[in-house]
Amino acid sequence: MSAIQTATALQLEALARTIDERPDAAELFYKLAESLWLGGDLVGYARIFRRAYLLQPKSHLLPEGDSNSFTSEVAAELNARARALSERGVLFAPVVAALALSEARLGRVAAASRLMDFDRFLHCGRVDPPAGMSMASFNQALADAIKSDLQYYEAPTDRAICRAWRCDNLQNLQDPVVGEFWQTLRAHVARYIESLPADQGHPFLAACPREFEIGGWAVVSDGSSHHNPHLHPRAWATGVYYVVQPEISRQSERGWLRIGPPPKLRDAWERRLIEPVPGSFVLMPGYFWHETEPMGVDQERICIAFEVRSPELALGAGDADY
């Protein structure tokens, strides 16, 4: 590191200590990171962006607007930013998502497909019920616990959920069946991590946490409920466990989970549809976009959404913004 770089780093640390004391520290750090980017200081940009993100994880790095506004020029700028961050170890979900989206828009199909590799990273499994319980009785007990503490969300601007109910306090419910569920799920996540190859050249694998925590909540949906396309800013990996399946989803794809590109670039890579079969779960990188559509019938769908987080991003279970 040169004398100039050392001086700049010391100045940034001194400024960061001052900002840390402010209640609006996250926004100030994001603004500082933007200034460093515009000034060409990529090391400082990555360092301060990381500091801002740990205070306030969000997806603002991703471009807004529709496909028409996502031009090749915008994609090239996004790609440069994402590379500047990822090459310096800033591997949060929106950074990897931005990298995949920009690679696809720039026509680098192989690079985008390597990041959005469903065969390698999308895992579907099944949970065994506790000893002495059938799958039906286990899921019924989970459903009863979930319905004991629900909050309705109409269409919040800061979340993907629309016209559905959530049990945000699921992890804190004093229910033995719920506790058994989290223990079982944690074991499945550990096996998923163990099955992954060692490849520090891939951002998802390079970011794999040595230790992890699981945060989660439950969602109760009816005919008009749905989730807009979204990813999970706090999560290294995310997933869903299915508790109750509506009859309509046995006869059609209504109520199924859709995993694939966001609306602004619908043909960027493949899509997968997952049937919400009770007892089954899905596990995938936190940067995989996913959504559901309204079922259109008065039937119930209950699932438990969860995140696998590194300790530095592991806050409360109900702090998600989707």
PEMO-V387890 format. One line per field, one symbol per residue. ss: DSSP state (H for helix, E for strand, C for the rest). psi: psi as a letter, one per 20 degrees, with the letter a starting at -180 (. if undefined). burial: 1 if it has 24 or more other C-alpha atoms within 12 Angstrom, else 0. A space follows every 10 residues. Layout:
ss: ???
psi: ???
burial: ???
//
This chain:
ss: CCHHHHHHHH HHHHHHHHHH CCCCHHHHHH HHHHHHHHCC CHHHHHHHHH HHHHHCCCCC CCCCCCCCCC CHHHHHHHHH HHHHHHCCCC CCHHHHHHHH HHHHHCCCHH HHHHHCCHHH HCEEEECCCC CCCCHHHHHH HHHHHHHCCC EEECCCCCCC EECEEEECCH HHCCCHHHHH HHHHHHHHHH HHHHHCCCCC CCHHHHCCCC CCEEEEEEEE ECCCCEEEEE CCCCCCEEEE EEEECCCHHH HCCCCCEEEC CCHHHCCCCC CEEECCCCCE EEEEECCCCE EECCCCCCCC EEEEEEEEEC HHHCCCCCCC CC
psi: prhghggggh gggghhhghh iqhkgghggg hgggghghij nhghggghgg gghhhnprki hqqraahhim rhgghggggg ghghghikjn kqghghghgg ghgghjjmgg gghhglnghh ioppapppqq piqrhghghg hgggggiinq ppofmqhjqh pplrqqnikg hipmphgggh ghggghhggg hgghiqqoni iphghhipph qqqpqrrqpp qbhiqrpqpr aohipgqraq ppgppqhhih iajpjqpppa qrhimhkhar qqpppmppiq qqprqijpqr rqqqhjqmqp pproqrqoqq hijnbqhkjq k.
burial: 0000000010 0100010010 0000111111 0111011000 1111111111 1111111110 1110000001 0001111111 1111111111 1111111111 1111110000 1111111100 1111111111 0000100111 1111111011 0010000011 1111111111 1010001101 1101110110 0110010000 0111111110 0111111111 1111111111 1111111111 1111111110 0011111111 1111100111 1111111111 1111111111 1111100001 1111111111 0111111111 11
//
